[in-house]
């Protein structure tokens, strides 16, 4: 992932991924005295504590998705394809076992060894520490295809194998001998589970039968059957209740009473897909289940009838999300609509704040009675939605339209459920046409109104509180073609609609009058309004993007560069960037002020939806055939990122999607050489010789030089300073703005109480520098010295230039030449004016009596007049333009 060091967005982490099709593993930590749950999610293993179902660790990612999982006391074993890895401390890979030719599908830790079976029917026993093969057994696929694996309790060095042919075999791994072959029941074995009793094993068959069998005497103790297909998982309660649970491919769980040998109860729709893993927590009435529907649930059995209720759960979308949007202004919730028909809210802060608003339904009561599988009342998946936090505690704050469905639904974020209203035009209240459906929706910033666009070109307004229809735009329809997007501005003044015929229309929100119509170059596929700045992004069917200013109603920017349908757009909070995703698998960032592409990267699967955080810290994306919501951190907030336009021949690099763990940002300042583009621009001292340049000194250093006497009078203390009783300890310093300590030798000289008149008469550093500069004509040293002094010190230095102050006429001449040099170079312009003004005020009498100085002053006067005339004309020109801009009606 080389690009992450220099791109605008860095992979951060994924939200909403909790489970997959791989069965979970339950582990006990002796020191913590707590049970932990390991779940394979994509390429990494998540570890949760059972107590709170809080994530405690995320393993490093493997190169491919994990297909098999197992664990012993110390290590977690995970395999992908034909390679097996062992994780230590739930985190890093410490062992790798390579040797299988085909994909591994069964794993069983076994003391100091781990057993793996691949789909070619090869069983390998590995030594965990040395990573070497201890034993390899090849089975004939025609007679014994291994489908289940178990180490029976107390059976030393022995494993029990189940086959697709229905037979079972008991092997001694140490001596590599087949001890016994069980004839079986003529049906494929899907799962084997150890019962709480020694010698007893539960065998799950493909027919739905469960055989509780004594393997010591080869006797069947009891037999059960469930009607929902093959047995996917079996588990026994060990808290005193003789109960066995069995999972099915349709998501139901059956609970059997082993004493009375009958079905006790059923937990239907525990998951919406097959039950992948199921484990009773030892000694507790808790059952943990996970499935490919991206759900992880802990059930507690504390009610009458023996049935369980959900105690804790973590769930995301069971089908890929189609639309994601940040909800509210704090950037902590992302609303997501999925193909599974649900609307969910994912928290970027912590998983415990996640909410599910449920599935859309025509009639909630009837839906609940029928259950998930038989529900004919379920609405199709949400295709577009809009949300607003204003008034969300008073009434519904979310409005959504569904795939191929005319009715729009409202949803309540506070109650986490579907809302009270079904919004559809009055003429369709009796019958629902098949070919007319809602295509676009927006909600006003006040949360009072919803604007809905239809496939017929009709645009309606509804009240969110009452659900009452408040009118429509246009005589019958707003557009001739289907509505591709609707947007309301921030002040409820304008409604903007886009039609497939290639028009964008502006309507008065309240009066419903058409204000303006703009013809587009081709048919728009979607629009997005940035309310704060009044900028409208328009995506077209020809893969281009335009930006329209709703004030002037003109297209101000056009971008091209995508090679596939534009799926979604999002603005940065300040409206400076437009970020777009396309079916060409690229995510591009366009800088609107400069009109340039400033960032582009590729992902494995195209992003179907994008949304930028209102706080600007994250970009969130949802992808084709992917259950997660991926967060990308905005690197411009915390590091130096080049925002220069990308070159025309720029080749975007492929970026791996973020994993569950927040990624560490790559430090560019390490071994790699910094990119040429990233060299920080250093401003030169002077942009041009003809330009006047000011110094960077604060005004306090030069502005009040002429008024120092007034300031001193104001600052004069009313009472003489009192000497403190005991003077505090201090380190003696030299006078000046920059504190400098007196070296020890200087300190020794000043300790003498006899005043040395020679020291008083000594010339200052400034005088000495000026004298040297007169011969060399290099005035940098005296100028730098003067710039480092404060106003009072500057006045003292300029006073001492006169003959009566210890100076000379030559030194004064040198000072005037220094000012002349400053005016020539047009550098430190305001300092030259201030220093010259103070000099003239202090030494006017001497200057008028010395012909040398008068000659130098006349040269200075010409320089000053020339510069000032030029400056004054520029000032006047700028003031005229500014006055015109302020007063003229543009």
GIVEN-V796340 format. One record per residue. RES is the residue in one small letter. OMEGA is omega in whole degrees, 0 to 359 (999 if undefined). BURIAL is # if it has 16 or more other ideal C-beta (glycine too) atoms within 10 Angstrom, else .. D_CENTER is the distance of its C-alpha to the mean C-alpha in whole Angstrom. Layout:
{{RES | OMEGA | BURIAL | D_CENTER} {RES | OMEGA | BURIAL | D_CENTER}}
This chain:
{{x | 188 | . | 17} {x | 187 | . | 19} {x | 189 | # | 17} {x | 180 | # | 14} {x | 188 | # | 16} {x | 184 | # | 17} {x | 179 | # | 14} {x | 181 | # | 12} {x | 178 | # | 9} {x | 179 | # | 9} {x | 182 | # | 8} {x | 176 | # | 6} {x | 182 | # | 7} {x | 177 | # | 9} {x | 169 | # | 10} {x | 175 | # | 13} {x | 185 | # | 15} {x | 185 | # | 18} {x | 176 | # | 21} {x | 183 | # | 23} {x | 182 | . | 27} {x | 179 | # | 28} {x | 180 | # | 30} {x | 177 | # | 28} {x | 178 | # | 30} {x | 181 | # | 31} {x | 177 | # | 32} {x | 178 | . | 34} {x | 186 | . | 34} {x | 183 | . | 37} {x | 179 | . | 36} {x | 186 | . | 33} {x | 185 | . | 36} {x | 177 | . | 33} {x | 178 | # | 32} {x | 186 | # | 28} {x | 177 | # | 27} {x | 182 | # | 26} {x | 177 | # | 24} {x | 178 | # | 23} {x | 181 | # | 19} {x | 185 | # | 19} {x | 182 | # | 20} {x | 180 | # | 19} {x | 176 | # | 21} {x | 175 | # | 20} {x | 180 | # | 22} {x | 168 | # | 23} {x | 184 | # | 26} {x | 184 | # | 28} {x | 182 | . | 29} {x | 185 | . | 25} {x | 177 | # | 24} {x | 182 | . | 21} {x | 182 | # | 19} {x | 179 | . | 21} {x | 174 | # | 20} {x | 182 | # | 18} {x | 172 | # | 20} {x | 185 | . | 20} {x | 175 | # | 19} {x | 183 | # | 22} {x | 180 | . | 23} {x | 180 | . | 23} {x | 179 | # | 23} {x | 182 | # | 25} {x | 182 | # | 28} {x | 185 | # | 30} {x | 175 | # | 30} {x | 181 | # | 32} {x | 169 | # | 33} {x | 185 | # | 35} {x | 188 | . | 36} {x | 191 | . | 34} {x | 171 | # | 32} {x | 180 | # | 30} {x | 179 | # | 31} {x | 180 | # | 28} {x | 168 | # | 30} {x | 182 | # | 28} {x | 183 | . | 31} {x | 183 | # | 34} {x | 180 | # | 32} {x | 178 | # | 32} {x | 174 | # | 30} {x | 179 | # | 30} {x | 172 | # | 28} {x | 180 | . | 29} {x | 179 | . | 27} {x | 192 | # | 25} {x | 191 | # | 23} {x | 178 | . | 25} {x | 180 | . | 27} {x | 179 | . | 31} {x | 174 | # | 33} {x | 183 | . | 33} {x | 181 | # | 36} {x | 181 | . | 37} {x | 177 | # | 40} {x | 177 | # | 39} {x | 183 | . | 40} {x | 183 | . | 38} {x | 178 | . | 35} {x | 178 | # | 35} {x | 177 | . | 35} {x | 178 | # | 37} {x | 176 | # | 36} {x | 173 | # | 38} {x | 191 | # | 38} {x | 181 | # | 42} {x | 179 | . | 43} {x | 183 | . | 43} {x | 172 | # | 42} {x | 183 | # | 39} {x | 177 | # | 41} {x | 180 | # | 39} {x | 179 | # | 40} {x | 185 | # | 39} {x | 175 | # | 40} {x | 176 | . | 43} {x | 177 | # | 44} {x | 178 | # | 44} {x | 180 | # | 44} {x | 173 | # | 43} {x | 183 | # | 43} {x | 168 | # | 42} {x | 188 | . | 42} {x | 187 | # | 39} {x | 185 | . | 40} {x | 180 | . | 41} {x | 181 | . | 39} {x | 177 | . | 43} {x | 176 | . | 44} {x | 185 | # | 47} {x | 174 | # | 48} {x | 179 | . | 47} {x | 176 | # | 49} {x | 178 | . | 49} {x | 177 | # | 50} {x | 185 | . | 51} {x | 183 | . | 49} {x | 184 | . | 52} {x | 181 | . | 53} {x | 177 | # | 50} {x | 187 | # | 47} {x | 181 | # | 45} {x | 179 | # | 42} {x | 187 | # | 42} {x | 181 | # | 42} {x | 170 | # | 43} {x | 181 | # | 45} {x | 181 | # | 47} {x | 179 | . | 48} {x | 179 | . | 51} {x | 186 | # | 51} {x | 177 | . | 51} {x | 185 | . | 50} {x | 175 | # | 50} {x | 179 | # | 48} {x | 181 | # | 48} {x | 174 | # | 47} {x | 185 | # | 47} {x | 176 | # | 47} {x | 178 | # | 47} {x | 177 | # | 51} {x | 179 | # | 51} {x | 177 | # | 52} {x | 178 | # | 51} {x | 176 | # | 52} {x | 184 | # | 52} {x | 168 | # | 52} {x | 185 | . | 53} {x | 184 | # | 50} {x | 182 | . | 52} {x | 180 | . | 55} {x | 181 | . | 54} {x | 171 | . | 56} {x | 184 | . | 56} {x | 184 | . | 57} {x | 177 | . | 57} {x | 180 | . | 56} {x | 182 | # | 56} {x | 178 | . | 57} {x | 187 | # | 54} {x | 175 | # | 54} {x | 180 | . | 54} {x | 183 | # | 50} {x | 176 | # | 47} {x | 180 | # | 46} {x | 182 | # | 42} {x | 175 | # | 41} {x | 181 | # | 43} {x | 178 | # | 43} {x | 176 | # | 45} {x | 179 | # | 46} {x | 179 | . | 47} {x | 178 | . | 51} {x | 179 | . | 52} {x | 184 | # | 53} {x | 182 | # | 51} {x | 174 | # | 48} {x | 182 | # | 47} {x | 178 | # | 47} {x | 183 | # | 44} {x | 183 | # | 46} {x | 181 | . | 45} {x | 184 | # | 47} {x | 177 | # | 45} {x | 171 | # | 48} {x | 181 | # | 47} {x | 173 | # | 50} {x | 194 | # | 51} {x | 174 | # | 53} {x | 185 | . | 55} {x | 179 | # | 54} {x | 182 | . | 57} {x | 184 | . | 60} {x | 180 | . | 58} {x | 175 | . | 59} {x | 181 | . | 56} {x | 179 | # | 56} {x | 185 | . | 54} {x | 179 | . | 53} {x | 174 | # | 50} {x | 172 | . | 49} {x | 192 | # | 46} {x | 187 | . | 46} {x | 177 | # | 42} {x | 185 | . | 42} {x | 176 | # | 42} {x | 182 | # | 41} {x | 181 | # | 37} {x | 177 | # | 37} {x | 175 | # | 40} {x | 181 | # | 40} {x | 173 | # | 42} {x | 181 | # | 42} {x | 182 | # | 44} {x | 177 | . | 44} {x | 178 | . | 48} {x | 181 | # | 47} {x | 184 | # | 48} {x | 174 | # | 45} {x | 178 | # | 44} {x | 178 | # | 41} {x | 181 | # | 40} {x | 184 | # | 37} {x | 181 | # | 37} {x | 181 | # | 36} {x | 176 | # | 35} {x | 178 | # | 33} {x | 176 | # | 36} {x | 176 | # | 38} {x | 179 | # | 41} {x | 185 | # | 43} {x | 175 | # | 46} {x | 186 | . | 49} {x | 179 | # | 51} {x | 182 | . | 54} {x | 177 | . | 55} {x | 179 | . | 53} {x | 179 | . | 52} {x | 182 | . | 49} {x | 177 | # | 47} {x | 179 | # | 44} {x | 173 | . | 42} {x | 184 | # | 38} {x | 179 | # | 37} {x | 174 | . | 34} {x | 172 | # | 32} {x | 180 | # | 30} {x | 173 | # | 29} {x | 180 | # | 30} {x | 173 | # | 32} {x | 183 | # | 32} {x | 181 | # | 31} {x | 182 | # | 31} {x | 182 | # | 33} {x | 169 | # | 35} {x | 177 | # | 37} {x | 183 | # | 36} {x | 176 | . | 39} {x | 181 | . | 41} {x | 180 | . | 39} {x | 183 | # | 39} {x | 176 | # | 35} {x | 179 | # | 34} {x | 178 | # | 31} {x | 171 | # | 30} {x | 182 | # | 27} {x | 179 | # | 27} {x | 177 | # | 25} {x | 175 | # | 24} {x | 181 | # | 21} {x | 179 | # | 23} {x | 186 | # | 24} {x | 172 | # | 27} {x | 181 | # | 29} {x | 177 | # | 33} {x | 182 | . | 35} {x | 182 | # | 39} {x | 183 | . | 41} {x | 179 | . | 42} {x | 176 | . | 45} {x | 176 | . | 46} {x | 180 | . | 44} {x | 183 | . | 41} {x | 173 | # | 37} {x | 182 | . | 35} {x | 178 | . | 31} {x | 179 | # | 30} {x | 177 | # | 27} {x | 171 | . | 24} {x | 181 | # | 21} {x | 174 | # | 20} {x | 177 | # | 18} {x | 176 | # | 19} {x | 173 | # | 22} {x | 188 | # | 22} {x | 175 | # | 19} {x | 182 | # | 17} {x | 182 | # | 18} {x | 176 | # | 16} {x | 178 | # | 13} {x | 173 | # | 13} {x | 181 | # | 11} {x | 180 | # | 14} {x | 186 | # | 16} {x | 183 | . | 15} {x | 177 | . | 13} {x | 183 | # | 10} {x | 179 | # | 10} {x | 174 | # | 11} {x | 176 | # | 11} {x | 184 | # | 14} {x | 176 | # | 15} {x | 185 | # | 18} {x | 177 | # | 20} {x | 176 | # | 23} {x | 177 | # | 24} {x | 182 | # | 25} {x | 171 | # | 23} {x | 184 | # | 20} {x | 177 | # | 18} {x | 179 | # | 15} {x | 180 | # | 12} {x | 176 | . | 11} {x | 182 | # | 8} {x | 182 | . | 11} {x | 183 | . | 13} {x | 183 | # | 15} {x | 179 | . | 18} {x | 178 | . | 17} {x | 179 | # | 16} {x | 169 | # | 19} {x | 180 | # | 21} {x | 174 | # | 23} {x | 180 | # | 25} {x | 175 | # | 26} {x | 182 | # | 28} {x | 178 | # | 32} {x | 180 | # | 35} {x | 186 | . | 37} {x | 184 | . | 35} {x | 180 | . | 38} {x | 180 | . | 39} {x | 181 | # | 36} {x | 180 | . | 36} {x | 185 | . | 40} {x | 183 | . | 39} {x | 187 | . | 36} {x | 188 | . | 33} {x | 186 | . | 35} {x | 187 | . | 38} {x | 176 | # | 36} {x | 182 | . | 38} {x | 185 | # | 36} {x | 178 | . | 32} {x | 176 | # | 31} {x | 181 | . | 29} {x | 178 | # | 25} {x | 178 | # | 23} {x | 180 | # | 23} {x | 176 | # | 22} {x | 176 | # | 21} {x | 181 | # | 21} {x | 178 | # | 20} {x | 183 | # | 21} {x | 179 | . | 21} {x | 179 | . | 24} {x | 181 | . | 27} {x | 177 | # | 25} {x | 180 | . | 27} {x | 178 | . | 30} {x | 185 | # | 30} {x | 183 | # | 27} {x | 181 | # | 24} {x | 176 | # | 23} {x | 186 | # | 25} {x | 172 | # | 24} {x | 190 | # | 27} {x | 185 | # | 27} {x | 177 | . | 28} {x | 186 | . | 32} {x | 186 | # | 33} {x | 185 | # | 34} {x | 172 | # | 33} {x | 182 | # | 30} {x | 173 | # | 29} {x | 182 | # | 28} {x | 182 | # | 25} {x | 183 | # | 25} {x | 182 | # | 22} {x | 181 | . | 24} {x | 183 | . | 27} {x | 179 | . | 24} {x | 175 | # | 26} {x | 186 | # | 28} {x | 189 | # | 29} {x | 193 | # | 33} {x | 171 | # | 33} {x | 187 | . | 34} {x | 174 | # | 34} {x | 181 | # | 36} {x | 186 | # | 39} {x | 184 | . | 42} {x | 179 | . | 44} {x | 183 | . | 42} {x | 181 | . | 42} {x | 182 | . | 45} {x | 180 | . | 44} {x | 179 | . | 41} {x | 184 | . | 41} {x | 190 | . | 39} {x | 179 | . | 39} {x | 181 | # | 37} {x | 179 | # | 34} {x | 184 | # | 31} {x | 185 | # | 28} {x | 184 | # | 26} {x | 172 | # | 26} {x | 180 | # | 25} {x | 183 | # | 25} {x | 184 | # | 26} {x | 178 | # | 24} {x | 179 | . | 27} {x | 184 | # | 27} {x | 188 | # | 30} {x | 173 | # | 30} {x | 177 | # | 29} {x | 186 | # | 30} {x | 177 | # | 30} {x | 184 | # | 31} {x | 179 | # | 33} {x | 179 | # | 34} {x | 183 | # | 38} {x | 180 | # | 36} {x | 176 | # | 37} {x | 184 | # | 35} {x | 175 | # | 35} {x | 179 | # | 34} {x | 174 | # | 34} {x | 184 | . | 34} {x | 183 | # | 31} {x | 185 | # | 33} {x | 183 | . | 36} {x | 183 | # | 35} {x | 177 | . | 38} {x | 184 | # | 38} {x | 176 | . | 39} {x | 179 | . | 40} {x | 183 | # | 39} {x | 183 | # | 38} {x | 181 | # | 41} {x | 174 | . | 45} {x | 178 | . | 43} {x | 179 | # | 40} {x | 182 | # | 38} {x | 177 | # | 38} {x | 179 | . | 40} {x | 179 | # | 37} {x | 178 | # | 34} {x | 180 | # | 31} {x | 179 | # | 28} {x | 173 | # | 26} {x | 179 | # | 27} {x | 176 | # | 26} {x | 181 | # | 27} {x | 188 | # | 27} {x | 184 | . | 26} {x | 181 | . | 30} {x | 177 | . | 31} {x | 186 | . | 33} {x | 167 | # | 32} {x | 181 | # | 31} {x | 180 | # | 30} {x | 178 | # | 31} {x | 181 | # | 30} {x | 183 | # | 33} {x | 179 | # | 33} {x | 175 | . | 37} {x | 178 | # | 35} {x | 169 | # | 35} {x | 183 | # | 33} {x | 178 | # | 35} {x | 183 | # | 34} {x | 171 | # | 36} {x | 187 | . | 37} {x | 187 | # | 35} {x | 186 | . | 38} {x | 180 | . | 41} {x | 179 | # | 39} {x | 175 | . | 41} {x | 182 | . | 40} {x | 186 | . | 39} {x | 176 | . | 38} {x | 181 | . | 38} {x | 179 | # | 36} {x | 182 | . | 37} {x | 183 | # | 34} {x | 177 | . | 35} {x | 185 | . | 34} {x | 179 | # | 32} {x | 176 | # | 29} {x | 178 | # | 26} {x | 177 | # | 24} {x | 178 | # | 23} {x | 181 | # | 21} {x | 170 | # | 22} {x | 192 | # | 20} {x | 185 | . | 22} {x | 184 | . | 22} {x | 179 | # | 23} {x | 179 | # | 25} {x | 183 | # | 24} {x | 175 | # | 24} {x | 181 | # | 22} {x | 175 | # | 24} {x | 184 | # | 24} {x | 178 | # | 27} {x | 179 | . | 29} {x | 174 | . | 30} {x | 175 | # | 26} {x | 180 | # | 26} {x | 174 | # | 24} {x | 177 | # | 26} {x | 184 | # | 25} {x | 177 | # | 28} {x | 186 | . | 28} {x | 176 | # | 30} {x | 182 | . | 32} {x | 181 | . | 34} {x | 178 | # | 33} {x | 176 | . | 33} {x | 186 | # | 31} {x | 179 | . | 29} {x | 173 | # | 27} {x | 181 | . | 27} {x | 173 | # | 25} {x | 183 | . | 26} {x | 177 | # | 25} {x | 181 | # | 23} {x | 179 | . | 26} {x | 181 | . | 25} {x | 179 | . | 24} {x | 186 | # | 21} {x | 185 | # | 19} {x | 178 | # | 17} {x | 173 | # | 16} {x | 177 | # | 14} {x | 169 | # | 14} {x | 185 | # | 13} {x | 180 | # | 14} {x | 177 | . | 17} {x | 182 | # | 18} {x | 182 | # | 18} {x | 169 | # | 16} {x | 182 | # | 16} {x | 185 | # | 14} {x | 175 | # | 16} {x | 187 | # | 16} {x | 177 | # | 19} {x | 175 | # | 21} {x | 176 | # | 22} {x | 179 | # | 19} {x | 172 | # | 17} {x | 187 | # | 14} {x | 178 | # | 16} {x | 181 | # | 15} {x | 178 | # | 18} {x | 187 | # | 20} {x | 180 | # | 22} {x | 182 | . | 24} {x | 180 | . | 25} {x | 185 | . | 25} {x | 172 | . | 23} {x | 183 | # | 21} {x | 178 | # | 19} {x | 178 | # | 16} {x | 173 | # | 17} {x | 182 | # | 16} {x | 175 | . | 17} {x | 184 | # | 15} {x | 179 | . | 18} {x | 187 | . | 18} {x | 177 | # | 17} {x | 181 | # | 14} {x | 180 | # | 16} {x | 180 | # | 14} {x | 172 | # | 11} {x | 181 | # | 10} {x | 181 | # | 8} {x | 177 | # | 8} {x | 177 | . | 11} {x | 175 | . | 11} {x | 185 | . | 9} {x | 183 | # | 6} {x | 167 | # | 3} {x | 179 | # | 5} {x | 180 | # | 6} {x | 173 | # | 9} {x | 191 | # | 12} {x | 180 | # | 15} {x | 177 | . | 18} {x | 180 | . | 20} {x | 185 | # | 17} {x | 187 | # | 16} {x | 170 | # | 13} {x | 189 | # | 9} {x | 180 | # | 7} {x | 176 | # | 3} {x | 181 | # | 4} {x | 179 | # | 4} {x | 187 | # | 7} {x | 181 | # | 10} {x | 179 | # | 13} {x | 187 | . | 12} {x | 176 | . | 13} {x | 182 | . | 15} {x | 181 | . | 18} {x | 179 | # | 17} {x | 177 | # | 19} {x | 177 | . | 19} {x | 179 | . | 22} {x | 177 | . | 23} {x | 179 | # | 23} {x | 184 | . | 27} {x | 182 | . | 28} {x | 183 | . | 28} {x | 178 | . | 25} {x | 180 | . | 24} {x | 180 | # | 20} {x | 180 | . | 19} {x | 182 | . | 18} {x | 177 | # | 15} {x | 179 | . | 15} {x | 182 | # | 12} {x | 175 | # | 10} {x | 184 | # | 12} {x | 183 | # | 12} {x | 175 | # | 12} {x | 183 | . | 10} {x | 174 | # | 11} {x | 179 | . | 13} {x | 182 | . | 13} {x | 181 | # | 16} {x | 183 | . | 19} {x | 185 | # | 20} {x | 180 | . | 23} {x | 185 | . | 24} {x | 184 | . | 27} {x | 176 | . | 26} {x | 180 | . | 27} {x | 181 | . | 25} {x | 181 | . | 25} {x | 183 | . | 28} {x | 189 | . | 25} {x | 180 | . | 23} {x | 185 | . | 27} {x | 182 | . | 27} {x | 177 | . | 29} {x | 183 | . | 32} {x | 178 | . | 34} {x | 181 | . | 38} {x | 180 | . | 40} {x | 183 | . | 42} {x | 179 | . | 41} {x | 183 | . | 44} {x | 183 | . | 48} {x | 182 | . | 49} {x | 175 | . | 46} {x | 181 | . | 46} {x | 179 | # | 44} {x | 176 | . | 43} {x | 179 | # | 43} {x | 182 | . | 40} {x | 177 | . | 42} {x | 183 | . | 41} {x | 183 | . | 44} {x | 183 | . | 46} {x | 186 | # | 47} {x | 190 | # | 49} {x | 187 | . | 49} {x | 182 | . | 52} {x | 182 | # | 54} {x | 185 | . | 57} {x | 184 | . | 57} {x | 181 | . | 57} {x | 179 | . | 60} {x | 181 | . | 59} {x | 180 | . | 56} {x | 178 | . | 58} {x | 180 | . | 60} {x | 185 | . | 58} {x | 183 | . | 56} {x | 182 | . | 60} {x | 180 | . | 60} {x | 180 | . | 62} {x | 176 | . | 63} {x | 182 | . | 64} {x | 179 | . | 61} {x | 178 | . | 62} {x | 179 | . | 63} {x | 182 | . | 61} {x | 176 | . | 63} {x | 183 | . | 61} {x | 181 | . | 59} {x | 178 | . | 55} {x | 177 | . | 55} {x | 176 | . | 53} {x | 182 | . | 53} {x | 181 | . | 54} {x | 175 | . | 52} {x | 178 | . | 54} {x | 179 | . | 53} {x | 181 | . | 50} {x | 179 | . | 47} {x | 183 | . | 45} {x | 177 | . | 47} {x | 182 | . | 49} {x | 178 | . | 51} {x | 176 | . | 55} {x | 185 | . | 56} {x | 183 | . | 58} {x | 179 | . | 61} {x | 182 | . | 61} {x | 180 | . | 61} {x | 181 | . | 64} {x | 186 | . | 65} {x | 183 | . | 65} {x | 180 | . | 66} {x | 181 | . | 70} {x | 179 | . | 71} {x | 183 | . | 73} {x | 178 | . | 72} {x | 184 | . | 72} {x | 179 | . | 73} {x | 180 | . | 72} {x | 182 | . | 68} {x | 184 | . | 68} {x | 184 | . | 70} {x | 180 | . | 67} {x | 178 | . | 65} {x | 178 | # | 61} {x | 182 | . | 59} {x | 179 | # | 58} {x | 182 | # | 62} {x | 180 | . | 62} {x | 180 | # | 59} {x | 179 | # | 61} {x | 179 | # | 64} {x | 183 | . | 62} {x | 183 | # | 60} {x | 181 | # | 64} {x | 184 | . | 65} {x | 181 | . | 62} {x | 178 | . | 60} {x | 191 | . | 57} {x | 183 | # | 55} {x | 184 | . | 52} {x | 179 | # | 53} {x | 181 | # | 55} {x | 179 | # | 52} {x | 179 | . | 49} {x | 181 | # | 51} {x | 180 | # | 52} {x | 182 | # | 48} {x | 184 | . | 47} {x | 175 | # | 50} {x | 184 | . | 50} {x | 183 | # | 52} {x | 180 | . | 55} {x | 178 | # | 55} {x | 180 | # | 55} {x | 180 | # | 58} {x | 181 | . | 60} {x | 181 | # | 59} {x | 177 | # | 61} {x | 185 | # | 64} {x | 179 | # | 65} {x | 182 | # | 65} {x | 180 | # | 68} {x | 182 | . | 71} {x | 179 | . | 72} {x | 180 | # | 69} {x | 181 | # | 69} {x | 179 | # | 68} {x | 179 | # | 70} {x | 180 | # | 70} {x | 180 | . | 69} {x | 178 | # | 66} {x | 178 | # | 65} {x | 179 | # | 66} {x | 179 | # | 63} {x | 180 | # | 61} {x | 178 | # | 62} {x | 176 | # | 61} {x | 177 | # | 57} {x | 179 | # | 57} {x | 178 | # | 58} {x | 180 | # | 56} {x | 179 | # | 53} {x | 178 | # | 54} {x | 182 | . | 54} {x | 183 | . | 51} {x | 180 | # | 49} {x | 183 | # | 47} {x | 191 | # | 47} {x | 183 | # | 49} {x | 178 | . | 48} {x | 179 | # | 50} {x | 180 | # | 53} {x | 184 | # | 54} {x | 181 | # | 53} {x | 181 | # | 55} {x | 180 | # | 58} {x | 180 | . | 58} {x | 179 | # | 59} {x | 180 | # | 61} {x | 180 | . | 63} {x | 184 | . | 63} {x | 192 | # | 65} {x | 184 | # | 67} {x | 182 | . | 68} {x | 182 | . | 72} {x | 183 | # | 72} {x | 182 | # | 70} {x | 183 | . | 73} {x | 183 | . | 76} {x | 183 | # | 74} {x | 180 | . | 75} {x | 183 | . | 72} {x | 179 | # | 69} {x | 179 | . | 71} {x | 180 | . | 70} {x | 180 | # | 67} {x | 180 | # | 66} {x | 176 | . | 67} {x | 180 | . | 65} {x | 182 | # | 62} {x | 180 | . | 63} {x | 179 | . | 63} {x | 182 | . | 59} {x | 182 | # | 58} {x | 181 | . | 59} {x | 181 | . | 58} {x | 184 | # | 55} {x | 179 | . | 55} {x | 179 | . | 56} {x | 181 | . | 53} {x | 184 | . | 51} {x | 180 | . | 52} {x | 178 | . | 52} {x | 178 | . | 49} {x | 182 | . | 48} {x | 179 | . | 50} {x | 181 | . | 48} {x | 180 | . | 45} {x | 179 | . | 46} {x | 180 | . | 48} {x | 181 | . | 45} {x | 179 | . | 43} {x | 180 | . | 46} {x | 181 | . | 46} {x | 182 | . | 42} {x | 188 | . | 42} {x | 186 | . | 45} {x | 177 | . | 46} {x | 181 | . | 44} {x | 999 | . | 42}}
